[in-house]
Amino acid sequence: MGAPEKTAPQLPGMEYQDAICTLDTLKSHASFCEQWQREGRNPEFPLVSMRSFLERAGLVVEDLDNLNIIHVTGTKGKGSTCAFTEQILRSYGFRTGFLSSPHLVEVRERIRINGQPIGKDLFTKYFWQIYGRLDETKEAHSGSMPNYFQFLTLLGFHSFLQEKVDLAVVEVGIGGAYDSTNISKKPWVCGVASLGIDHTQILGDTIQEIAWHKGGIFKPEVPAFTVKQPEGSMAVLKQRASEIECPLWVCPELEDYQTDCGPLQLGLAGQHQRSNASLALQLSHTWLQRRRLQDQNFPSTTLEGPGVPLATPFTPSPIMTKGLADTVWAGRTQTLKNGEVTYFLDGAHTRRSMQACVSWFQEAAVRCERNASGPVARVLVFNVTGGRDPAAMLNLVPCQFDFAVFCPNITEANASCNPDQQDLDASVENMLSGCRDNERSWQRLQGAGESPPPDRDTGPGALVFPCILSALQWAAQGRDPVLLSRDADKREAPVKPSLAAKAALLREVREIHVLVTGSLYLVGGALKHLDPSSCSK
């Protein structure tokens, strides 16, 4: 069981917004990792410190065994896999916890109970319980406090224990071996979604190094599943599983599952979601078997490649089939129509995820254009963060857009900063500089040659705006009723006449299609404006 209830400490600022602002004072995960590497600390230091923070918060590692955890890592698709898995098991009537990152609109999205972000009252209550215990003990530990991600991991585990969930679906933050979520010793089943190159400063710049980190979530005698992986990574996962004595299987193709109702339908769009759905079926099926039998009931297998077993597809139950079809995961291959403007939102932030996003967008946009009542214009809204190469990602986006719009992950230029969406590692100046770099990269990809001086508008179709709201308002050209319904005092200042002139095409067409991608934080900021219901009560 979790730690017994303890009266929240009488700290100043006990309200929800005070909790969010206090959370933002903690060191970001990225800066923590950079410092850890600079100081040449033991690679296991993040996990060692996490154990100390867990104990200081009034918990012990063994408490986490009561959460019946499903632990999922990967580079692309781990969040979608978790969403499928959680929806399936919730459909069976189990009370679920879901720990994910990052959030889109509000930080509470990272900690979900029965599919919904934890309520503000519960978030505030549990936040001050955990923060108070850590604050009370920091002097005896050289003033140390967890970083942002570590704290939210602690808060998620504490919330799940207090709310007595039947299981917790836990998404890895970065890597696996030394990730804060890997403090659990006995998950019920583990999964590895598609691997690719990302977070190279922390995980290494080869697929083999990254696979080594991802395989670090394997546990002795705990069943694990992976999708088919890029060449070189499967051998590493197999070796890690062998060293740890973890049984590992490869998931079959989704079409290999036998059903009585035709092909399986998925609530998440895109061909890349098919492997995520197969992984989710194996994870949920294995969890249900262990729940019912309380023993190691492993699937039957055939051999795949160099001795890696292929899990035999089973017949999904009607509940599983419905769970896959009902899954919703905001900001991932999401289509949103507001009046004459259709938005395609996908938080792709790696090269592989961008390839998948482009494939989905091309198919979805063409389908929408067939049903349009007249000419359609396309607008790309793009940003990238985390030291990733924007030119490499933009190079994957076909130049079939009438305009490319770049903006930082700032929701509104004229409003006070929203602490839920604050970037802890970048100044406004640096973010805008990055947007101008993105603009120049796009111009070069379109064959525009050298970029013009920064005080002049660039060639056809590339623009930079100071925030997400002004970028969306320009792209919509007054044709989105949701944006028009905003209070006048929250509207951005009119853009320069030279930029307004470029919008003639957008005013002439029948519909506007806008792809928002490159960063989950960008997509989250866009959803805040485009879908007010995404700001949960």
N, C-alpha and C positions, 0 to 999 in steps of 0.2 A: 504494500500500500504506500501511498505518497506520504509526505511529511504531514503531521497533524496540523490542523488549522491553527494559525497564529495571528494575533491581532496585528493589523498592518501598522508599521511604525508611523509615528506622528511627524512626518516630514512635511516641510513646506511644499505647497503645490501638489495637492493630492488628486486633482482632476485629470481627465483623459488627456487634454492638450498639454498639461504640465508633464504627464508621463511621456508623451511623444517627444517633447522638447528635451526632457532628461535623457531619453534614449539616444537622441541625436548628439549628446555630449560624449557618448562612448566612442572610442576609436573605431573607424571603419574597418571592415574585414581586410580590405585591400592594403590599407596603410599598415595594419598589424602584420600582415604577411611580409610586406616589404621590410619592415623593421626586423622581423624575425630572421629573414635571410641576411640582411646586412650585418647583424650581430653574430652570424654563424652559429646560431643555437642548434641544439639537437633537433633533428627533423621531427621527433615525436613531441616536441615542446607544446604545440597547440593542444594535443590530446591530453598531455600530462596536466596542463593548466586547466583544461576543461574538467578533469576529475576533481581538482581542488575547488573550482567554482561550484561544481555540483554539490559537494559536501558542505561548502559554506552556505549554500542556498537551502540547506536542510534536507537534502536528498542523498541517497547512495545509489551506486550503479545498479545494484540488485533491484531497486525499485522499478527500473526501466523494463525488467523482465515481465512485469505485470501489464505492459502495454501491448504485448503480442505484435511486435513491430514487423512491418514489411518495409525493407530498406532498399531504396532504388538510387542508382547512380547512372552516369552516362554523360555524353557531351550534348547530344541533341535528342530530345524526346523524353527525357526522364520525367519532366513535369506532366506531360500528356499521359505517359504511362501511369503515373500516380493517380491522375484524375480518372482514367478508365477504371483502375483497380478500386479506388475509393467508391466510385459510383456503383460498381458491381456489388461490392460487399454491403454497402448501405442499402442496396435494393433487396438484399436478403433480410434486412431488419436489424443489422448490427449497428451499434452506436459507434461512429467512426471519428477518429482524429486525423487530421491531415496537416503536416508541417511542410511548407514549401517556401521557395524564394526565387526571385525577389517578388515584391508585391507590385501591383499595377497602380492602384489609386490610394489605398490606405494600408498601413502596416499590419492591421488586424487580419488582412487576407492571408497572411503567412501562417496563421493558426486557425484552423477551421474545425468546427464541431458539427458533425452531421451535415457536412457540405456547405455550411455557412460560416463566414468570418466570425470569430469570437466577438460577442457583443462588447460595446464600449464599457459597460459597467464591470463585466467580468475581466476584461483586459486590464482596466484600471486597478481593480482589486488585486489580481494576481501579480501585476507589474510591481506594485508597491510592496507586496509581500516579499518577492524575490529581491528587488532592489534594496529594500531595507535590510535584509539579512546580509547581503554582500557589503553594503555600506558600513554596517556595524562591525564587520570583521576585517575591513581593508587595512586598518592600521597594523594589525598583527601579521599582515601579509605584504608588507612594504608598499602599501597603498594600491595594490593591484586590483583592477576591475576587469571584467570580461569585455571583449570587443562587441560591437553591434550584433554581429551574427551569433556569437557565442551566447550573448544574453537572450536573444530571441529563441535560440534552441533550448536553453534552460527554461524559459518562460513557456514554450510549447509543451515540453515534457511535464512541467508542473501543472499546467492547465489540463492536460489530458488525464493526469492522475487524479486531480481534484474532481474532474467532471466524469470520471469513471467510464471512459470509453472502452469498448470491447476490443478495439485494435487501433493502431496508429500507423498510417502510411507516411513514411518519412523520406523526403527527397534530400539527397546530398547537396551541400552548398557548392564546394569546389573539390574536385578530386575524389577522395574516398578514404584512403589510408589514414590521413591525418585530419580529416574533416571533423568538425565538432559533433556532427550527428553520429559519428562512428564510435561514440563512447558506449553504446549499447553492446553488451557481450553476447546476448542470445536473442537475436531477431528470429522470427519464425520462418522467413524466407527472404532471399535477396534477389535483386534484378539489376542487370546492366543493359541500359539502352544503347543506342548507336554511339560509337566513339568517333572523335575527330580531333582536330588541333585547336585548342583554346587554352587560355590561362597558362601560356608557355613559360612565363617568368616563375611560376610556382610549380607547375607539373612537368616541365621539360618540353622540348620542341620536336620530339619524335612521337609517333603513334605508339611505339613500344613503351616509352617512358610513361605516357599518359595511361596506357592500359594497366601498367603496374600499379599506379595510384588507384585506379578505379577498382581493380581486383582486391584492394585492401579492405573492402567491406565484407569479403567472404569470411565465414566463421566455421569452425570445426563442426561437421555433421549437420550443418544448416543448409538445406537445399537452395541452389542458386540457378538462375536462368539468364541467358543472354540472347540478344538477337544476333543475326549474322553480322560479322564485323569486317572492317577493312583488313586487307592483307597485313600480316605481321602482328596484329593485336590479339587475334584469337589464340595464338600459341602462348602469348604472355598470360592471358587469362587462364588458360589451361594449366600452365605451370604454377601460377599463384594458387589456383584451386587445389592442385596436388600438394603443394607445400603446406597449405593450411588444413588439408584433409576435408575439403568442402566439396560435396557432389555438385557437379555443374552440367547443365544441359543447354543445348541450342534450341530456340523456339522454332516450330514449323511455320510455314507460310500461312497466312490467314485463310486462304482459300482451301487449305487442307483440312480444316475443321468441318466435320459433318453436321449439317443442320437439316431440320425438316421444313424450314421456311425460306429456302433459297439463300443467296449470299448474305453474309453478315452485314448489317448496316451500322455505320459509325456516326456518332454525334459530332465528331471532329473531322473537318474536311482535309483532303490532301492524301496522295498516295503514300507519303511517308508515315502516316498514322497507322497504316496497316500492320507494320512490324511492332509498333507500340501497343496496338490492341492485342496482338498475339502474346506479347510479353505479359500484358495485364491478365489475360486469360490464364496463363500458366501460374502466375503469382497468386491470383485469387483462388484458383482451383486447388493449388497446393495448400494454401492457408486453410481452406475449408476442410480438406482432408485431415490436416493435422488437428484442427479444432474438433472434428468429430471423433477421431480415433486416438488422439493424444499419443501418437507414436510417429516413427519415421516412415510414413507411407509414401514412398517415392514413385514417380511415374515410370511406366514401362518405356523402353528406349530402343532406338536403333543407332548405328554408328554414323557420325557425320565427320567427313574429312579425316584428319590424323588422330582418330580416337576420341573426338569430343562427341558425347552422346547427343542424339537428336530426340527431343521429347516427342512422344507419340501424340498426335492431335486427338482430342476427345470430342464428344458431342456436347457443346455448351448447353446448359439448361436454359429454359425460357427466361429465367431471371437474369442470367448472364447476357443473353441476347438483348434483352431490354436495357440492361445496364450500359452496354456498349452504345446503343442507339441514343440513350438519354444523356450521355456525357456532355457536359459543357465546360469549356476551359477558356475563359475570356482572354482576348488578346492573342490567341493562337489560331491562325486561319479563320478569323472571325469576319463575317460580313454584316455590315450595319447600313441600312438605307434610311436617310433623313431627307424626305422630299425628293428633289431632283438630284441629290448627291448621294452616291453609294461609296461607302468606305470599306476598304479591305485592310484589315489590321492583322499583323503578324510580327511578334517580337523577335524575329530572326536576328541573331547577333554573332553567328559564326559563318564561315564560308559554306559549309554543308547545309546549315539551316537556311541560308539565303538561297541556295540552289533549290531547296524544297519549297521555299516561299514563292520564288519566281514561277516554278512549275505550277503550283496551286493557283497563283494569281492569274496566270495566262489562261488557264482552263476556266476559272470562275468568272473572270472579266469577259471573256468571249461569250460565255453563256448568258451573262447579263446584257451584253451588247446586242445579242440576237433578239432580246425582248424589249429593247429600247425603242421609243417612239420616234427617234430621230438621231442626228449625229451625236457622238460621244467624244468628250475630251478626257485625256488621262493626265493625272498629276501624281508625281512621286513626292512624298514627304519623308525625309530621311535624316537620321542621326546615328552616330555610333559612339560608344564609350569604352572604357576599360583598356585603353592602349591597343585596341584592335586596328587592323589596317583597313581604313575606309575605302581606299582605292581598289584593293583586292575585292572587297565586297561589292562596290559599285560596278566593277567590271563584270559581275555576274548578272547585273540587271540589264535586260535588253533596252536599247535606246528607243523605246516605243512610247515615250511619254512626251506630251506637249510641253510640260513644265516639270522641272525638278526643284523642289523647295527644301531648304535646309534650315534647321533651327535647333537651338540647344534644348535640353530637357528641363526647360523652365515653363511652367504652366501659363503664367500670366506675368507680363513685364511690369504692369502698374499695380500689382497687388502684393501684399506682404507674403513672404515665402511660406509655402505650405510645408510644415515640418515632415509630413508623411512622404513627401516627394523631393526632399532636399538631397542634393548631391554633396556628400561630405568631403569629397576629394578634389573638387574643381572650382575655380573661381569663374565668375560670369565672363570675364575677359578671355580666359583660356577656352571656355566653351564656345564663345563666338568665333575665336580664332580657328578652332577646329571646324566650325561650320564653313568658314571661308575656304579652308583647305579642301573640304568636301566639294564645295562649289567648283573650285579649280580642277579637282580631279574629274568631275563630271564633264566639264568643258573639254578637257583633253580627250576623254573617252569619246566625245562626240566629234572629235576632229576639229575643234575650234582653235587649235594651236596655242600659242602663249596666252596666258590670262592678261586681261587689261589691268590698268592700275586699279587699286582697291577703291578709289573714290568714284569709279564709273560703274554703271550697270554692265554686267557681262552679256554675252551673246544670247541668242534666243532661248528662253525657257529656263534659265538657272537663276534662282533668287535666294537670298538669305534674310531671315526674319529673326527678331530678338527673342521670340517665345513661341510656344506651341499654339496659343490662341490666335495670335496675329497670322501665323502661317495657315491655320485652318480657315480663318475668316477670309483670307485672300483667295485660297483655293476654292471656297464655296461661292464667293461672289454674291452673297446675300440670298443664296438659293437653298440654304439649310435652315428650316424653321426652328430647329433646336438651338442653333447658334444665334438666330435672330431673337429668340425669346429671352436671351440673357439681359440682365439689367443694363441700362445705358451706361451707368457709371463703371461697368466692368468691361466695356468694349475697348478694344485697343485703338490707338490713334490711327487716322487714315495713313495709308502708305504714300510714298512719294509719287508724284504724277507720272514719272517715268515708269514706275512699276504698275501703276493703274492702267497705263496704256497697253501694257503687255497682256492684260486680262481680257482684251476684246474677244479673243477666241472663246474664252470660258463663258462669256455672256451670250455668244451666238449659238452655242451648241444646245442640244435638247437636254442632255444629262452630263454630269461630271463624275468620273470614277477616280477615287483617290486611294493610292496604296500608301499606308503608313507602316514603316518597317525600319530595321537596323538596331533597335534598342527596345527592350521591354519597358523601360522608363518613359521613352517617347510614346509608346502605345498607351501606357497607363495615363500619361498626361492628356493624350487625345481623348481617351474614354471619359475622363473627368468632364470634359466639355461636351462631348457628343452623346453621351448616355448618362444622364443624371442619376439613373437608378443604380449605376455602378458605385456610387458613393453610398454605401450601406448605412442604415441608421444604427 
